[in-house]
Every structure is written in structure tokens, then in C-alpha cells.
Amino acid sequence: MLTLKQIQDGRDEVIERLKIKNFDATAIVDQIIELDNQRKLTQTESEALQAEMNKISKSVGQLIQKGDINAANEARERTAGLKEQIKDLSSTLVSVERELLDLLVQLPNLPHQSVPSGKSAEDNLKVKEGGKMPELKDALPHWELAKKYKLIDFELGVKLTGAGFPVYKGKGAKLQRALINFFLEEACAAGYEEVLPPLMVNEDSAYGTGQLPDKEGQMYHVGIDNLYLIPTAEVPVTNIYRDVILSAEQFPVKNCAYSACFRREAGSYGKDVRGLNRLHQFDKVEIVQVAKPEDSYKILDQMVAHVQSLVDKLELPCRILRLCGGDMSFTSALTYDFEVFSAAQERWLEVSSVSNFESFQANRLKLRYRDADGGKPQLAHTLNGSALALPRIMAAILENNQTPEGIKIPRVLQPFCGFDIIK
């Protein structure tokens, strides 16, 4: 959530920068400024009346001591009148603040200056591409390989739950577990502290990281308990620091977490949802950092390098994209997407997003830090990245490593799964 100071001090800049996200903020920004001015005036008037009432209240005792009962009674009446005025102003203030918050949560985060203009994924900027492209003839897509080698049962998943909930079997399950362990070990080696978070969160947590109210329709809601199944471990892990003031010596704050993730993916259809391409439940390892503002973009580069190292070690051809304004999330200031090439499908598959949210989430979370000099608490910056999401990584590994003898396992995974080929 943008701060009132950002909007008041930089009205024109906020409007111009949000145009990069194809969002016309003019009307909302002007309403926010008007309401904020009203809030300040109401608060000032209430404080003035409170000061006057306190002064009159103190005089009552003095008047009684002097024997001026009439003046004391008039002072009491004046105090009662002021109390009613203050009560009315407090009610007005609550109403204005509620309306102000309703408007603030409608504004997306400001895009970083380096974010390119654009309306869709076609306008994203390729910043890097590497890895050896596989040369295969008559390559089978991963859903056929999964059936041939009895690795994943999509039909059984439909029977048990519905489409988008696959059942991993045998070496497919072991390979899935190997990927999770590999990603976690790599994150821990890079200095991330592992946590195992809950798979459901409350409204406050979903609001804190920006899933509510923006993505309410994309989350599974447990109505009777008013809880939400997490769309990513980012939500519970980042919320560890909700309502927290960090001290300078606590930095760097680095967490990683494995979790199942749940997304309704409403409106998804066609070839893009075949097999593992788009699921309602999938596994992912997430990395999260909380940073000082002056360090956050250096840390973003480090996180991008970490994700690239994972893809390189898996020997997958990869490209990195800087997302344009029209393809960015509501909460992000700058996002890099990682895509790996699928040999059988002959297209790029997104496997990770790495983002800097600057202070947008921190303002919602009331996540602050205090410098070593003990000054006033300041809003921190939050960052997160998929390191990595498993479904499309699994799809690319199966498709790109198929041979007449079987599916070869990347060397880095062999110690984790205990076999080097699936026959």
C-alpha cells in the first residue's frame, strides 16, 4: 500500500508512474488527497476542543474553591457540550479513515523506473538467455511421458479431487521430493533460514501481502473458519514480520520455505493447462527477504542470481525477462521472470518470479526497522522469489532429458533421488 506521504508529496509522479501499469490513478489519488486533508482538519479540530475541555475541567475545581458555583456549573455545561462535539468529530474521523483506506488499497504499487511500458507478456524485456537447447526428434510431451513411465496419474487426481490435482507415483514422487530437497539445501547454503509454515492463513495475513482484496477470487476460501489456502509460502513467511520492528543487527533477514500452493486459476483454459502446465495444487520452494531500502535492489540482484544458479545446475535452457508494467503484479515494483524451454511443447515455461515490493507490503504489514542510532522506525522493503516452482521444472526435465533408453536425471539431482535414469 502506498503511503499518504508518497501521494501527498508526489501526486503527479504517482499518477504518471502508475500509467506504466496501465492504471489511471487520477480520480482515486485526488479523492485520497481530499480525504486526507479532511482527516487532518478533523483531527486538528478535535485536538483543539480536547485541549479546551481539559482547560475548562481544571478550572471547575478552582471556581468551586472560590465559591463561584454558578460559574462552575456553566463550565460543566460547556465541558459536556465540548464532549459531544469531540464525540461527533471522532465518529467523522473513523468514517473518513475507513473511506481513505478503501481507496488506498485500490492503488497498485509504483513500478520501478526501469520497468518497461507494455500491456502484456509480449512486451516483456528479455535481459538474458542461456543454456544448451535440446535437440530431440519425435519428443513426447511430459503428460505422455508421465503415463508411459507411470510417474504422474492425472486421471486419478481428477477422481480424487478434480482437474489440476495430479497424483505423483513411484519415481515421479521421488523426483518431486528430490527437487524439493535440492532447492531447500541450496537456499540454506545461501544463508536462508528454513521455516515450515501453515498452509492456511487468516484475513490479516492475506491482506498484509496484498492478496486481499486484489486476488480474493484466485484463492481457495475455507468459509466456516474464514481462512484462505495459501497461493504461495510468501504469504505466511512474510507475515512472520507483521507488526514487527526489526533492529539493525537482525539484518539480513532471509527465510526459505517449502509448501504446497493452492490457486483456483479461474478462467484458465486451452493448451496452456495441459499436464503440469497449470495446476490448482503444486509444490514450490520460496525465498523471502526483508531489507533496508538502500539495500533492496542489490539484494534483488542476488536473489535473481540464486535462482539462475538453480536452473543452471539443472542444465535447463533458460531466459530471464524483466516484466513490463502491464504484466506485473499489483504489489510488485520490479519483477524478473525465469522461463525454461520445453523441448516437446517447443515453448518457454515460466518457473519463477523474483520481485521487489519496496515498502508496499511493509506498509500494510506495519513492518518497520530501527537503525543502530536508535532513530524513528522506518518502513522496510520486502522481496520474494520462487526458487523454484516445481510443476514446469518437472515438465522440462522430463521432456528435455528423454532418450531411447529412458529419461536421464540431471547429475545434481541424482544424490537426492537415488537413480540416474527412469526406464
C-alpha positions, 0 to 999 in steps of 0.5 A, a space after each residue: 500500500 502506498 503511503 499518504 506521504 508518497 501521494 501527498 508529496 508526489 501526486 503527479 509522479 504517482 499518477 504518471 508512474 502508475 500509467 506504466 501499469 496501465 492504471 489511471 490513478 487520477 480520480 482515486 489519488 485526488 479523492 485520497 488527497 481530499 480525504 486526507 486533508 479532511 482527516 487532518 482538519 478533523 483531527 486538528 479540530 478535535 485536538 483543539 476542543 480536547 485541549 479546551 475541555 481539559 482547560 475548562 475541567 481544571 478550572 471547575 475545581 478552582 471556581 468551586 474553591 472560590 465559591 463561584 458555583 454558578 460559574 462552575 456549573 456553566 463550565 460543566 455545561 460547556 465541558 459536556 457540550 465540548 464532549 459531544 462535539 469531540 464525540 461527533 468529530 471522532 465518529 467523522 474521523 473513523 468514517 473518513 479513515 475507513 473511506 481513505 483506506 478503501 481507496 488506498 488499497 485500490 492503488 497498485 504499487 509504483 513500478 520501478 523506473 526501469 520497468 518497461 511500458 507494455 500491456 502484456 507478456 509480449 512486451 516483456 524485456 528479455 535481459 538474458 538467455 542461456 543454456 544448451 537447447 535440446 535437440 530431440 526428434 519425435 519428443 513426447 510431451 511430459 503428460 505422455 511421458 508421465 503415463 508411459 513411465 507411470 510417474 504422474 496419474 492425472 486421471 486419478 487426481 481428477 477422481 480424487 479431487 478434480 482437474 489440476 490435482 495430479 497424483 505423483 507415483 513411484 519415481 515421479 514422487 521421488 523426483 518431486 521430493 528430490 527437487 524439493 530437497 535440492 532447492 531447500 539445501 541450496 537456499 540454506 547454503 545461501 544463508 536462508 533460514 528454513 521455516 515450515 509454515 501453515 498452509 492456511 492463513 487468516 484475513 490479516 495475513 492475506 491482506 498484509 501481502 496484498 492478496 486481499 482484496 486484489 486476488 480474493 477470487 484466485 484463492 481457495 476460501 475455507 468459509 466456516 473458519 474464514 481462512 484462505 489456502 495459501 497461493 504461495 509460502 510468501 504469504 505466511 513467511 512474510 507475515 512472520 514480520 507483521 507488526 514487527 520492528 526489526 533492529 539493525 543487527 537482525 539484518 539480513 533477514 532471509 527465510 526459505 520455505 517449502 509448501 504446497 500452493 493452492 490457486 483456483 486459476 479461474 478462467 484458465 483454459 486451452 493448451 496452456 493447462 495441459 499436464 503440469 502446465 497449470 495446476 490448482 495444487 503444486 509444490 514450490 520452494 520460496 525465498 523471502 527477504 526483508 531489507 533496508 531500502 538502500 539495500 533492496 535492489 542489490 539484494 534483488 540482484 542476488 536473489 535473481 542470481 540464486 535462482 539462475 544458479 538453480 536452473 543452471 545446475 539443472 542444465 535447463 535452457 533458460 531466459 530471464 525477462 524483466 516484466 513490463 508494467 502491464 504484466 506485473 503484479 499489483 504489489 510488485 515494483 520490479 519483477 524478473 521472470 525465469 522461463 525454461 524451454 520445453 523441448 516437446 511443447 517447443 515453448 518457454 515455461 515460466 518457473 519463477 518470479 523474483 520481485 521487489 515490493 519496496 515498502 508496499 507490503 511493509 506498509 500494510 504489514 506495519 513492518 518497520 526497522 530501527 537503525 543502530 542510532 536508535 532513530 524513528 522506525 522506518 518502513 522496510 522493503 520486502 522481496 520474494 522469489 520462487 526458487 523454484 516452482 516445481 510443476 514446469 521444472 518437472 515438465 522440462 526435465 522430463 521432456 528435455 532429458 528423454 532418450 531411447 533408453 529412458 529419461 536421464 536425471 540431471 547429475 545434481 539431482 541424482 544424490 537426492 533421488 537415488 537413480 540416474 535414469 527412469 526406464 
